[in-house]
Amino acid sequence: MVIEDPEGYVVYKRRADIQGIILFDFTINGEYSFTFANLLNSEDVSVTLALHTFEEEEEEPISWDFDDEGNRYEKGSEDDPDQINKKVKEEDLAADEMDVFKVRTALKDLLT
């Protein structure tokens, strides 16, 4: 695995590691490049990458998921299918004719 900073300098390089924990400081703002190689094994290899930042300010974690069409969305956002399904449409809140009839009947019963 090789990690390069935004200027293209190698900040980490290691070969033939099956697993490990890597700690380093991001000293330059920008995009870092993580390159994984599978040169010795002819079979497919799965890679799991977990990035943890240690910042003094606590930020609300962002969770991402994919919808049925493969589009990425932020969980809990207005694009979240679960949130969209929970939204009540205005027309669903309005009384229909049967609701109005029931109220009128109840009012008539109160007056008589």
N, C-alpha and C positions, 0 to 999 in steps of 0.2 A: 504494500500500500504506500502511496505517495500523497502527501498533502502539500499543496503549493499556495502561497499567499497571493493576494491580488496583483502583485508585481511580477509573479511567476517564479519567485524564489522557493526552493524546497525547504519547508519548515519541519518536515517529518518524512522519514523513509525507512521502511522495514520490509524484509522479504521472508517468506515461508512461515509467517506466524499464523497459527490456526485461530487464535483469539487473543484478546488483550485489551487493556485500558490505556488510552493515550491522553496525557494531560499536556496542554500547551496554551499559551496566551495568544489571543488574536490581537496583534499589535497594530494592524493597519485596517482601516475601514474598507469594506469592499467584499467581493466574492472570493471565497477560498475554493480550491479544487481538490476533490478527493478522488483518487484513481485506484481502482482495484484491478489486479491482474490474476488471470487463471492460466498460467503458462505451463504448469507441470501436470495438470489433471485434465484428461480428455472428457471428463463428465461435467455436467452442469454443477455449479456450486452456488449455494444460497449465501447471501451476505446480509447481515443485519447491522444497521448503523444507528446508533442512538447518540444524539448530541445533547449535552447538558451544559447550560450556561450558568455561571455563578456570578450573578450581578447583585449589587447591594440593594437595588430597588426591586421590590417584588411586583411582578406583573401577572395579570390574569392569564393563565395558560390558554392557548388557542387549540381547539381540537378540530381536526379536519376529517372528512369522510367523503365517500364517493356515492353518487346517486346511481340509479339503475342504468342510466345511459353512460356512466363512466365520468361524469363531470364532478370535479372537486368542489366542495362547499365547506364553509366554516359552520361547525355545529352551533346551534342556537341563533344563527343569523337569520335574516329574512329569506335567504335562499335555502335554508334547511327544510327538506320535505316534511319533517316532523312538525316544524313550526308552521309551515304553510297549511298543513292539515288541521292544526289546532285553531287557526284563525276562524272566527265566526263571521260569516258574510252578513252584511247589513240587512239584506232581504230575508235572511233566516231569523233575524231579531224582530222584524215587523210582524204585527198581528195579521193573520189571514182572515178570510171571511168567517170561518168556523170559530175562531177565537173571538171575533167581534160578536157573533151570534150568542156565544156562551155568556159573555159579559152582559149583553142586553137582557138575556133571559134571567140571569142572576139579579140584575137591577130591578126587573119587573117583579120578581118574586119578593124582593125586599120591600117594594112599595105596596104590595097587595097583602 
